[in-house]
Amino acid sequence: YLARLEQGRAHSPSPSVLGSLARALRLTDGERAHLFRLAGHVEPGPGTINRHITPSLQRLLDRLTDVPVMVVDAAGEVIAANPLANSLMGDLSGASRRERTIPWRHFSGLPSRLERTSEERAEAGEAMAADLRDALGRFPDDEYLNELIADLRDLSPRFAALWQKRPLARTPSRQKTFNHPEIGTITLDCDALAVQGTDLSVIVYTAPAGSPDAEALALLGAIGLQSF
């Protein structure tokens, strides 16, 4: 698609495509705004989610190679992930936008390596619904967020009930257990770090030094990316 743009064979790239180009080219905020203007689009405003990965955040992702790390926006979309995160959870780089969105994966029943009890799944669903409602309050003009919520209400009776119920936000479990086809079961601590000046969170998975889970994580790094 980039080649077609360069050759003048593709016209009017969407804001989503422009955002992806800005991330790939590691543009600054000012350069990103200029790109949007050149393409005839208004840069996303205060009522929309800022999904731009700054060069400094990209450098952080590049340097964190020994732990799984992913960047998630306020709608729950995985914007970026390092190779170890792709190895752990499955590579979503070629997936559709909806398939990269965590609440959509959860409520639509898409495959997941994350292991949860029925109680944990219920709690996770409540937390996601509460987070989406909070996001809608902060970003009422975000097109993707509005479409996601509408489609989830049509798709999932469970989500529709939760949306009507208006659940309070819960603190998610700090430990996540994954069932990986190569290394088996691994339990990791999960921390979400807010990125200043953006609407993104950095999700980092770690294990205590010297633990069996840390050894499994090191083995996963040696194995490399596996198919999902």
trRosetta pair geometry for C-beta under 8 A, 3 or more apart (Angstrom, degrees):
i j d omega theta_ij theta_ji phi_ij phi_ji
1 4 5.6 -52 -152 34 35 112
1 5 6.6 39 149 -21 65 101
1 10 6.2 61 -164 -69 71 172
1 13 8.0 105 161 -112 115 112
1 17 7.1 -112 144 -145 143 126
2 5 5.5 -51 -152 33 35 114
2 6 6.4 34 151 -19 66 104
2 21 7.1 142 -101 -109 103 104
3 6 5.7 -54 -148 37 32 111
3 7 6.2 18 157 -8 66 112
4 7 5.9 -64 -142 47 29 103
4 9 4.3 -89 -159 76 83 100
4 10 3.8 77 122 -22 111 112
5 8 7.8 38 178 -68 28 24
5 9 7.8 -84 -54 53 19 65
5 10 4.8 -52 -72 63 60 114
5 13 6.5 2 -101 -53 128 127
8 11 8.0 26 -172 -71 56 84
10 13 6.8 54 135 -69 112 87
12 39 7.4 114 -138 -179 38 91
12 40 7.1 -48 -118 58 77 129
13 17 4.1 -113 -178 89 105 133
13 18 5.5 131 113 -55 116 80
13 21 7.4 32 148 -15 160 138
13 39 5.7 -64 54 -147 94 138
14 17 4.8 99 53 7 75 100
14 18 7.0 -136 98 -3 41 88
15 18 5.4 -54 -145 38 35 114
15 19 6.3 40 155 -23 66 102
15 36 7.2 28 -122 -126 84 106
15 41 5.4 171 -81 -174 88 155
15 44 6.9 109 -174 -54 138 94
16 19 5.7 -52 -152 33 30 113
16 20 6.6 30 150 -17 63 104
16 97 7.3 -49 -158 -85 145 146
16 144 7.7 103 -85 -64 116 131
17 20 5.6 -54 -151 36 34 112
17 21 6.4 36 151 -19 67 104
18 21 5.6 -52 -147 36 33 112
18 22 6.3 36 153 -22 65 104
18 35 5.9 159 -165 130 105 112
18 36 5.8 100 156 -92 153 71
18 39 5.7 -135 -91 28 132 164
18 41 6.4 -148 -4 43 162 148
19 22 5.6 -52 -148 34 32 113
19 23 6.5 30 154 -17 64 103
19 32 7.9 40 -116 -156 56 118
19 51 5.6 34 -169 83 143 114
19 52 6.7 -120 -145 -84 90 69
20 23 5.8 -54 -151 36 32 109
20 24 6.3 29 153 -18 66 108
21 24 5.7 -56 -143 39 31 109
21 25 6.0 14 162 -4 68 113
21 35 6.9 -165 97 -179 119 149
22 25 6.2 -65 -139 49 24 99
22 27 4.4 -75 -153 37 79 123
22 31 7.4 154 -137 107 95 92
22 32 4.3 53 -141 -115 141 99
22 35 5.9 -173 -81 53 100 157
22 52 6.1 -47 117 -128 135 98
23 26 7.3 22 -178 -76 32 44
23 27 8.0 -62 -53 26 21 85
23 52 7.1 -163 -72 -148 83 54
23 53 4.8 59 -126 39 101 109
23 58 7.5 155 -165 -81 75 124
23 79 7.4 -159 -107 169 156 103
23 80 7.1 -163 -175 -65 138 122
25 31 8.0 -121 112 132 118 133
26 55 4.6 75 178 -101 102 87
26 58 5.5 -105 -115 45 105 163
27 31 3.8 -134 -166 98 102 118
27 32 4.6 140 108 -61 125 75
27 35 6.4 -41 -135 -19 174 136
27 52 8.0 -73 78 -157 92 117
27 55 7.8 -149 79 -50 12 97
28 31 4.7 93 48 11 75 103
28 32 6.9 -134 94 -8 37 88
28 54 7.2 32 -131 -146 52 84
28 55 6.5 -35 -81 -7 68 116
29 32 5.7 -54 -148 35 29 114
29 33 6.5 31 154 -20 64 104
29 52 6.7 113 -103 114 72 157
29 54 7.0 -23 -47 -105 86 101
30 33 5.7 -52 -150 33 32 111
30 34 6.5 32 152 -18 64 105
31 34 5.6 -53 -150 36 34 113
31 35 6.4 41 150 -24 65 102
32 35 5.6 -50 -151 30 34 115
32 36 6.7 34 152 -18 64 102
32 43 7.1 97 125 -124 89 125
32 52 5.6 8 -129 -125 173 141
33 36 5.8 -53 -154 34 34 112
33 37 6.6 32 150 -18 65 105
33 43 4.9 -40 -123 -58 74 155
34 37 5.7 -55 -150 37 34 111
34 38 6.3 37 153 -21 67 105
35 38 5.8 -54 -148 34 30 112
35 39 6.5 19 156 -10 64 110
36 39 6.0 -66 -150 43 29 105
36 41 4.7 -86 -169 81 83 95
36 42 6.8 10 152 149 123 10
36 43 4.3 135 66 -75 164 77
37 40 7.7 49 -180 -67 32 20
37 41 7.6 -104 -74 61 23 55
37 43 7.5 -33 -45 -35 76 97
42 45 7.1 -9 141 -42 114 100
44 48 3.9 -111 -167 90 105 134
44 49 7.1 -44 169 66 151 41
44 50 6.4 177 94 -92 128 58
44 51 7.8 69 22 14 163 85
44 142 7.8 32 -152 -109 122 81
45 48 5.8 86 53 16 56 102
45 141 6.9 -3 66 82 103 145
47 139 5.8 121 173 -153 49 50
47 140 5.4 -52 -163 55 112 72
47 141 3.3 64 116 20 124 114
47 142 6.8 -150 136 -36 69 68
48 139 5.6 74 -132 -161 19 106
48 141 5.4 -69 -58 91 80 91
48 142 4.4 127 -133 -90 66 77
48 143 7.6 -1 -120 1 116 71
49 73 5.3 83 163 173 137 124
49 74 4.9 -151 -119 39 122 111
49 75 6.2 -98 -35 -19 166 101
49 135 7.3 1 -80 -169 119 111
49 139 5.0 13 -54 -131 74 166
49 142 4.9 45 -7 -114 88 145
49 144 7.6 -71 33 57 124 110
49 145 6.4 121 -20 -41 123 125
49 199 4.7 -129 -155 90 76 152
50 198 5.1 -131 103 -147 115 66
50 199 4.7 129 46 7 78 100
50 200 7.5 -88 97 -24 81 88
51 73 5.0 -31 -108 -91 90 143
51 77 7.5 -13 -123 76 129 126
51 79 5.7 -179 -170 -107 97 135
51 199 7.1 -44 -68 66 49 102
51 200 7.1 104 -135 -71 45 105
52 198 6.7 -133 64 -121 74 115
53 57 5.0 -124 -167 87 78 124
53 58 5.5 95 141 -60 113 90
53 61 7.8 -9 -170 -9 135 140
53 71 6.3 85 -99 112 116 170
53 79 6.3 167 -51 135 113 129
53 80 5.9 36 -76 -12 156 142
53 200 7.2 81 -91 -73 70 171
54 57 4.7 95 55 8 79 101
54 58 7.0 -141 96 -5 42 87
54 197 7.8 33 -37 93 143 122
54 198 7.2 -137 -18 -55 105 132
55 58 5.5 -56 -147 37 34 114
55 59 6.4 38 153 -23 67 101
56 59 5.6 -48 -150 31 34 113
56 60 6.7 39 149 -21 62 100
57 60 5.5 -48 -153 31 37 116
57 61 6.7 39 149 -18 65 101
57 71 7.0 75 163 -100 126 145
57 195 6.0 17 -100 -140 132 140
57 198 7.6 -11 -49 -3 154 157
57 200 7.5 53 -148 88 161 149
57 202 7.6 -155 -152 -72 105 121
58 61 5.6 -51 -151 35 36 112
58 62 6.3 39 150 -22 66 105
58 80 7.7 -89 -107 -179 75 173
59 62 5.5 -53 -148 35 34 114
59 63 6.3 23 157 -15 67 109
60 63 6.1 -64 -147 39 28 104
60 64 6.3 17 161 -12 67 110
60 202 7.4 -47 118 -115 137 154
61 64 6.2 -61 -139 40 28 101
61 69 6.1 -162 -126 104 73 130
61 71 7.1 -59 -80 -32 129 117
61 80 6.2 -33 -117 129 163 131
61 82 5.4 -172 -174 -70 86 101
62 65 7.8 -9 162 -59 39 94
62 82 7.9 174 -89 -113 24 110
64 67 5.9 -53 177 54 101 91
64 69 4.8 56 105 -18 136 151
64 82 6.2 -137 91 -42 88 162
64 204 7.4 -84 -175 -119 152 110
65 82 6.7 -147 -110 175 48 140
65 83 7.5 14 -144 44 79 106
65 84 6.9 125 -177 -20 47 122
65 221 7.8 92 149 -141 80 126
66 84 7.3 78 -166 -50 12 162
66 217 7.9 78 168 136 72 112
66 218 7.7 -2 -160 -101 96 73
66 221 6.5 -13 -133 -91 58 158
67 84 6.6 165 122 93 15 150
67 204 5.9 35 128 -167 131 91
67 205 6.1 -178 177 74 93 61
67 206 5.3 -21 -133 -88 136 76
67 217 7.3 3 -115 175 58 140
68 81 7.7 -10 -171 -168 84 99
68 82 6.9 -172 -147 62 43 100
68 84 4.6 -128 -84 115 64 96
68 85 3.8 116 -164 -85 89 67
68 87 7.6 -131 -95 56 107 85
68 88 4.7 -32 -89 7 149 147
68 89 7.4 113 -164 -13 145 101
68 188 7.4 43 37 153 120 172
68 204 7.4 148 87 -155 59 44
68 205 4.3 2 63 45 105 117
68 217 7.7 -116 -16 -144 95 110
69 81 7.1 167 95 -150 53 56
69 82 4.8 45 55 5 91 119
69 84 7.4 58 12 64 69 104
69 85 5.7 -107 52 -43 33 127
69 202 6.4 -11 -166 -174 102 96
69 203 6.9 155 -155 81 49 56
69 204 5.3 -6 -105 -103 84 72
69 205 7.6 -150 -69 19 44 74
70 78 5.4 -35 176 -144 129 105
70 80 6.7 179 -155 95 62 50
70 81 3.9 -14 -107 -103 95 87
70 82 7.3 -130 -73 11 55 68
70 85 4.7 160 -52 -177 96 162
70 89 7.9 -32 -40 28 145 147
70 202 7.7 164 85 -155 34 53
70 203 5.0 -11 61 56 83 106
71 78 7.3 108 73 -163 52 58
71 79 4.7 -55 101 62 102 103
71 80 4.5 24 35 50 115 89
71 81 7.3 -146 20 -67 67 50
71 195 7.7 15 -139 -31 107 143
71 200 5.4 -1 -175 -175 101 125
71 201 7.2 160 -154 80 55 42
71 202 5.7 -27 -99 -101 73 64
71 203 7.5 -175 -85 15 22 79
72 76 6.2 -14 -176 -145 116 35
72 77 6.7 157 -154 75 67 37
72 78 5.7 -37 -97 -97 78 52
72 79 6.7 169 -105 5 21 87
72 102 6.8 -1 -137 -12 133 129
72 192 7.9 -53 47 -133 121 110
72 200 6.9 144 74 -157 37 71
72 201 5.2 -22 63 62 89 93
72 203 5.9 38 -2 -18 116 118
73 76 7.3 -53 72 14 65 17
73 77 5.0 -1 38 53 107 91
73 79 5.6 87 -34 -43 98 118
73 199 5.9 43 -158 109 84 94
73 200 5.6 -46 -98 -100 60 71
73 201 7.9 161 -102 17 15 76
74 131 7.8 -160 -172 165 65 95
74 135 4.2 150 153 -125 105 117
74 138 7.0 -99 -171 75 157 128
74 139 6.3 126 89 1 147 140
74 145 7.4 -13 98 -94 98 133
74 199 4.6 -49 -26 165 116 112
74 200 7.9 -94 -33 -79 70 34
75 101 6.4 -44 128 -137 99 115
75 103 7.7 -101 164 22 64 122
75 132 7.1 50 -139 -118 57 85
75 135 6.0 159 -80 156 53 161
75 142 7.2 -149 -59 132 122 145
75 144 6.2 -52 -71 112 175 105
75 145 4.7 -135 -93 -96 118 85
75 148 5.9 115 -168 27 121 163
76 101 5.3 77 99 -170 92 76
76 102 4.1 -110 175 46 108 95
76 103 4.6 98 69 -9 165 93
76 104 7.7 162 99 1 123 77
76 128 6.6 32 -85 -144 152 100
76 131 7.0 100 -60 108 107 132
76 132 7.2 -41 -13 -76 121 93
77 97 6.7 -17 -134 -173 129 82
77 100 5.6 48 -160 112 79 97
77 101 4.6 -35 -92 -97 72 80
77 102 7.6 -150 -80 1 21 75
77 144 7.6 -8 -38 139 145 141
78 81 5.9 0 176 -43 121 111
78 92 5.8 71 75 81 141 148
78 100 4.7 -117 49 -179 92 91
78 101 7.5 -151 5 -83 71 30
78 102 6.9 100 -40 -45 91 90
79 200 6.6 -60 23 -122 148 120
81 85 4.0 -121 -174 90 105 130
81 86 5.4 130 113 -53 122 81
81 89 7.7 -98 -157 51 155 122
81 92 6.9 80 14 43 142 102
81 93 7.7 -125 49 -63 104 86
82 85 5.2 96 54 8 67 103
82 86 7.3 -131 101 -3 36 90
83 86 5.6 -58 -151 38 35 112
83 87 6.3 37 152 -22 68 104
83 224 7.5 -39 166 -150 121 65
83 225 6.0 -90 -164 -60 91 105
84 87 5.4 -48 -147 34 36 114
84 88 6.3 36 153 -20 65 105
84 217 7.7 45 -172 -172 127 89
84 220 6.7 92 -151 116 87 109
84 221 5.6 -19 -106 -96 112 86
85 88 5.7 -54 -146 36 32 111
85 89 6.1 -13 171 18 68 111
85 205 7.4 133 -103 19 85 119
86 89 6.9 -75 -129 55 22 79
86 90 7.0 -62 -168 114 57 19
86 91 4.2 38 -169 -96 112 73
86 92 7.2 -139 -118 15 87 67
86 93 6.9 -8 -112 -23 135 104
86 225 5.6 -7 110 -119 113 106
87 91 7.9 26 -64 -58 37 86
87 220 5.4 143 127 168 128 101
87 221 7.4 152 62 -91 161 39
87 223 6.9 138 -163 83 132 99
87 224 6.4 -151 -101 158 130 24
87 225 5.1 -113 -82 -100 84 48
87 226 6.1 79 -145 13 72 80
88 113 7.3 -163 153 85 60 146
88 178 6.0 39 178 125 92 176
88 180 6.7 -76 -146 -89 52 126
88 186 7.8 -96 -139 73 102 137
88 205 7.0 -175 150 65 175 157
88 220 6.3 46 -79 171 77 153
89 92 7.6 -23 108 -23 107 108
89 112 7.9 -24 -160 -154 89 72
89 113 5.8 -159 -134 42 49 119
89 114 7.5 9 -125 -45 97 91
89 178 7.0 -101 -88 -125 67 140
89 228 7.9 -2 128 -115 52 105
90 111 7.7 95 -48 106 171 106
90 113 6.3 157 -24 -14 105 118
90 227 7.8 15 -138 155 83 37
90 228 3.0 69 -155 -115 113 106
91 94 7.0 39 128 16 103 91
91 225 6.0 44 -59 -164 125 118
91 227 7.4 -64 25 -130 111 39
91 228 5.8 -132 37 -39 63 105
92 95 4.3 -46 -162 15 73 130
92 99 6.5 -169 -148 122 102 94
92 100 4.9 128 158 -104 129 84
92 228 7.6 74 -65 -65 61 152
95 99 3.7 -117 174 96 118 124
95 100 5.2 149 89 -53 116 83
96 99 4.6 92 53 9 77 104
96 100 7.1 -147 94 -5 41 88
97 100 5.8 -62 -152 38 33 109
97 101 6.7 36 149 -30 65 106
97 144 7.4 -93 154 -143 140 130
98 101 5.5 -55 -153 24 37 116
98 104 4.8 -127 -175 156 80 165
98 148 7.7 170 -115 -113 83 90
98 151 7.9 -68 -119 105 128 154
99 104 7.2 -100 -84 103 23 125
99 105 6.7 74 -157 -80 48 97
99 110 6.5 157 -134 -134 81 165
101 104 4.1 60 85 14 106 116
101 105 6.7 173 85 -15 53 85
101 148 6.4 -132 175 -128 162 133
102 105 5.7 -55 -146 35 32 112
102 106 6.3 32 157 -22 66 107
102 128 7.0 -143 113 -118 99 125
103 106 5.5 -55 -145 35 33 113
103 107 6.1 11 167 -2 70 110
103 128 4.4 153 -104 179 99 129
103 129 7.8 128 -138 -66 128 49
103 131 7.8 -157 -66 72 127 113
103 132 6.2 38 -76 -57 170 128
103 148 7.2 87 77 165 122 122
103 152 6.6 -22 137 -100 114 148
103 159 7.8 94 174 -114 107 132
104 107 6.6 -65 -138 46 25 93
104 108 5.6 7 170 -3 65 122
104 110 7.6 34 123 -3 76 130
104 148 6.6 -95 -61 -150 109 101
104 151 7.8 11 -112 99 107 119
104 152 6.8 -117 -97 -83 67 102
105 108 6.4 -67 -132 47 18 99
105 110 4.3 -77 -145 51 74 122
105 112 6.5 110 154 -72 118 112
106 112 7.8 29 -93 -50 59 152
106 121 7.9 169 -164 -156 102 84
106 124 6.5 -140 -143 126 143 116
106 125 6.3 -178 146 -92 129 76
106 128 6.0 173 56 -24 155 168
107 125 6.8 104 -82 -127 88 104
107 128 7.7 -150 -39 99 105 147
107 152 5.6 63 78 -147 157 101
107 155 6.5 105 125 101 111 117
107 156 4.1 -68 175 -52 115 162
107 158 6.5 -160 -137 73 96 109
107 159 4.8 15 -133 -47 150 125
108 155 6.1 -34 -92 161 87 144
108 156 7.1 -106 -71 -59 51 113
111 228 7.2 135 95 154 126 102
113 178 4.8 34 131 -161 103 94
113 179 5.5 -147 -167 60 76 63
113 180 6.0 43 -167 -84 139 56
114 176 6.2 -51 -135 -172 103 109
114 177 7.3 105 -160 78 59 53
114 178 5.8 -44 -96 -100 48 73
115 177 4.5 -49 57 100 109 103
115 178 6.6 171 0 -109 89 17
115 179 5.3 86 -52 -24 114 103
115 185 7.2 -14 -3 -129 151 101
116 120 3.8 -137 -165 96 96 119
116 121 4.7 129 114 -59 130 77
116 124 6.4 -55 -134 -10 161 139
116 177 8.0 158 -69 54 48 96
117 120 4.6 97 48 7 74 102
117 121 7.0 -134 94 -6 39 85
118 121 5.6 -50 -148 34 33 113
118 122 6.5 35 152 -20 64 103
119 122 5.7 -54 -151 34 32 111
119 123 6.4 30 152 -16 65 107
120 123 5.6 -54 -145 39 33 111
120 124 6.1 36 154 -22 66 106
120 173 7.0 -24 -139 -14 109 143
121 124 5.7 -53 -145 36 30 112
121 125 6.4 33 154 -21 63 105
122 125 5.8 -54 -151 34 30 112
122 126 6.6 30 152 -18 63 104
123 126 5.7 -53 -151 35 33 112
123 127 6.4 33 152 -19 66 106
123 170 6.3 -98 -173 99 91 163
123 172 7.9 140 133 -122 104 65
123 173 7.9 79 106 -28 136 100
124 127 5.6 -55 -149 37 32 112
124 128 6.3 32 154 -19 66 105
124 172 6.9 54 -111 -126 73 106
125 128 5.8 -54 -146 35 31 110
125 129 6.4 30 156 -17 65 106
125 158 6.2 -40 -176 145 152 122
125 159 7.2 -122 -169 -85 107 70
125 162 6.3 -149 142 -59 98 159
126 129 5.9 -56 -148 37 30 109
126 130 6.3 28 155 -17 65 109
126 162 6.1 -153 -108 -137 57 128
126 167 4.4 -104 -162 143 95 168
126 170 6.1 54 104 -1 109 129
127 130 5.8 -58 -148 39 29 111
127 131 6.2 31 154 -21 65 108
127 167 8.0 -80 -63 111 28 131
127 169 6.7 63 -139 -156 67 59
127 170 4.6 -87 -87 54 95 98
127 172 5.4 96 -170 -74 169 92
128 131 5.6 -54 -145 37 31 112
128 132 6.3 30 156 -18 65 105
129 132 5.9 -55 -148 36 30 109
129 133 6.5 30 154 -18 64 105
129 159 6.2 176 -91 -145 111 72
129 162 3.9 -122 -77 132 174 128
129 163 5.9 -130 -158 -69 116 61
129 167 5.7 77 85 36 116 114
130 133 5.8 -54 -149 36 32 110
130 134 6.4 33 152 -18 65 106
130 167 4.9 -87 -63 92 105 88
130 168 6.1 27 -121 138 141 18
130 169 4.1 177 141 -86 134 58
130 170 6.8 122 33 3 152 71
131 134 5.6 -54 -149 37 32 112
131 135 6.2 34 151 -21 66 106
131 169 6.5 92 -67 -120 62 103
132 135 5.4 -50 -145 36 34 114
132 136 6.3 37 154 -22 65 102
132 145 7.4 171 -155 -163 85 95
132 148 7.4 -130 -140 109 127 115
132 149 5.8 154 163 -92 128 103
132 152 7.8 -37 -173 44 174 159
133 136 5.7 -50 -148 33 32 112
133 137 6.7 36 151 -21 61 103
133 163 7.1 160 -72 -133 111 71
133 166 6.7 128 -139 -133 170 72
134 137 5.7 -55 -156 32 33 114
134 138 6.7 19 152 -8 65 108
134 169 6.3 21 -41 -69 139 128
135 138 5.9 -65 -151 44 33 104
135 139 5.8 -26 170 32 73 109
135 142 7.8 -53 153 41 100 147
135 145 5.9 -138 129 -144 117 138
136 139 6.7 -76 -122 64 23 70
136 140 6.2 60 175 -98 65 61
136 142 8.0 -124 -114 44 54 108
136 145 6.2 179 -90 147 72 123
136 146 7.3 104 -124 -86 103 66
136 149 6.4 22 -74 -48 133 159
137 140 7.1 4 -140 -61 17 91
138 199 7.9 162 122 -126 132 124
139 142 4.1 23 146 -18 114 123
139 145 5.8 95 99 19 117 163
139 199 7.2 51 -60 -136 137 161
140 146 7.9 57 -175 -71 47 111
142 145 3.9 49 96 17 118 117
142 146 6.4 161 86 -15 63 86
143 146 6.0 -62 -150 38 28 108
143 147 6.3 22 157 -14 66 110
144 147 5.8 -58 -146 41 31 109
144 148 6.1 37 155 -25 66 107
145 148 5.7 -53 -146 33 28 114
145 149 6.5 24 158 -16 63 106
146 149 6.1 -56 -149 36 29 107
146 150 6.4 26 156 -16 64 109
147 150 5.8 -58 -146 40 31 110
147 151 6.1 25 159 -15 67 111
148 151 6.0 -62 -146 40 25 106
148 152 6.2 25 156 -20 64 109
149 152 5.7 -54 -144 36 29 111
149 153 6.5 31 156 -21 63 104
149 163 7.4 121 -168 -115 99 140
150 153 5.9 -56 -153 33 30 111
150 154 6.7 23 152 -12 63 107
151 154 5.7 -56 -150 40 36 109
151 155 5.9 31 154 -20 70 113
152 155 5.6 -58 -136 41 31 109
152 156 5.7 -26 -176 28 70 110
152 159 4.6 -85 156 133 102 161
152 160 7.8 180 126 -57 72 66
152 163 7.8 133 104 -48 109 134
153 156 7.5 -68 -113 55 15 72
153 159 6.2 -119 -88 109 43 105
153 160 4.6 93 -152 -95 70 87
153 163 5.9 -49 -96 26 103 160
154 160 7.9 103 -49 -70 19 120
155 159 7.2 28 74 36 86 134
156 159 3.8 70 86 10 119 106
156 160 6.4 177 95 -12 63 82
157 160 5.4 -54 -145 38 35 115
157 161 6.2 37 156 -21 67 104
158 161 5.9 -56 -151 34 28 109
158 162 6.5 24 153 -15 63 107
159 162 5.6 -57 -147 40 34 110
159 163 6.1 37 154 -24 68 105
160 163 5.7 -52 -146 34 29 113
160 164 6.5 27 154 -16 62 106
161 164 5.8 -57 -151 38 31 109
161 165 6.1 31 151 -22 66 111
162 165 5.4 -57 -143 38 32 114
162 167 5.7 -35 -163 -8 90 118
163 166 7.5 26 176 -67 32 53
167 170 7.6 -30 148 -24 116 101
172 190 7.6 -51 112 95 115 130
173 176 7.0 135 98 -69 107 63
173 190 7.4 66 105 44 68 122
174 189 5.8 -3 151 -154 93 78
174 190 5.7 -167 -167 56 45 74
174 191 7.0 24 -148 -76 97 64
175 187 5.8 13 -179 180 108 102
175 188 7.1 164 -150 84 64 33
175 189 5.9 -42 -96 -101 68 50
175 190 6.7 165 -100 8 14 92
176 187 7.1 173 87 -150 37 59
176 188 5.7 -20 61 62 85 83
176 190 4.8 58 -9 -39 112 132
176 205 6.9 -70 51 -118 121 115
177 185 6.3 -2 -175 -167 103 97
177 186 7.2 166 -151 85 58 38
177 187 4.6 -23 -97 -97 81 83
177 188 8.0 156 -89 17 35 64
178 185 7.2 161 84 -148 46 49
178 186 5.4 -14 59 61 93 87
178 187 7.8 172 18 -84 65 36
178 188 7.3 4 3 8 108 108
179 184 7.1 -45 -149 -179 63 40
179 185 5.5 -21 -103 -92 68 71
180 183 4.7 17 81 48 129 85
180 184 6.4 -4 59 40 80 16
180 185 7.7 171 20 -81 74 20
180 186 6.2 9 1 8 118 114
180 220 6.8 -43 171 -104 171 120
180 226 7.9 111 -173 46 99 145
181 226 6.5 -151 59 139 113 152
182 220 7.2 131 83 -110 118 73
182 223 5.4 123 137 -159 157 165
182 226 5.9 -174 -23 -58 129 158
183 186 6.0 19 112 -42 120 123
183 216 4.8 121 171 -166 130 97
183 219 5.5 139 -108 94 122 121
183 220 5.3 -63 -25 -71 151 91
183 223 7.2 -140 -48 -8 103 150
184 216 7.4 -94 60 -135 87 133
186 207 7.7 -72 -178 -76 101 139
186 213 5.3 120 -159 -139 81 86
186 216 4.6 -159 -102 112 117 143
186 217 6.7 131 -166 -62 143 74
186 220 7.6 -42 -40 -40 168 136
187 207 7.7 111 91 -111 58 104
187 213 5.5 -83 60 -99 65 142
188 205 4.1 41 136 -176 145 101
188 206 6.3 138 -169 60 97 22
188 207 5.4 -75 -117 -65 77 86
188 213 6.2 178 -79 169 65 132
188 217 7.1 94 -93 -77 119 126
189 205 7.0 152 75 -154 48 52
189 206 5.1 -26 61 66 102 79
189 207 6.9 160 10 -88 87 37
189 208 7.9 85 -15 -40 123 71
190 203 6.6 -10 -166 -169 94 96
190 204 7.5 155 -152 79 46 46
190 205 5.6 -15 -97 -99 70 75
191 203 7.4 161 83 -151 43 49
191 204 5.1 -17 62 60 93 95
191 206 7.4 0 7 13 110 108
192 201 4.8 1 -173 175 101 130
192 202 7.3 150 -157 74 50 44
192 203 5.4 -18 -101 -98 74 73
192 204 8.0 175 -84 18 28 71
193 201 6.5 144 68 -165 39 72
193 202 4.5 -21 62 60 100 97
193 203 7.9 -174 20 -74 73 27
193 204 6.7 25 -3 -3 114 113
194 200 7.9 132 -157 89 52 50
194 201 5.7 -41 -97 -105 49 79
195 198 4.5 -9 99 51 111 116
195 200 4.5 -2 32 77 131 95
195 201 6.8 -159 -6 -95 87 25
195 202 6.1 96 -57 -24 101 97
207 211 5.4 -128 159 64 104 122
207 213 3.9 -155 -139 108 140 105
207 214 4.0 -163 99 -69 117 68
207 216 7.7 110 -44 52 173 90
207 217 5.4 -179 12 -12 132 138
208 211 4.3 79 72 -23 92 129
208 213 7.3 75 36 58 73 109
208 214 6.3 -100 81 -39 45 122
209 214 5.8 97 -128 -107 27 169
210 214 6.2 38 26 54 17 145
211 214 4.7 103 54 2 76 100
211 215 7.2 -138 98 -2 45 84
212 215 5.5 -54 -150 37 36 113
212 216 6.3 38 151 -21 68 104
213 216 5.4 -50 -146 36 35 113
213 217 6.3 40 152 -23 65 102
214 217 5.6 -50 -148 33 33 114
214 218 6.6 34 151 -18 64 102
215 218 5.7 -52 -150 35 33 111
215 219 6.4 36 149 -20 64 104
216 219 5.5 -52 -150 35 34 115
216 220 6.4 40 149 -24 65 102
217 220 5.5 -48 -150 30 34 115
217 221 6.7 37 150 -20 62 100
218 221 5.6 -50 -155 32 35 114
218 222 6.7 33 149 -17 64 103
219 222 5.6 -57 -153 36 36 110
219 223 6.3 37 150 -23 69 104
220 223 5.6 -51 -145 32 34 112
221 224 7.7 35 174 -69 31 44
223 226 6.7 -10 136 -46 118 108
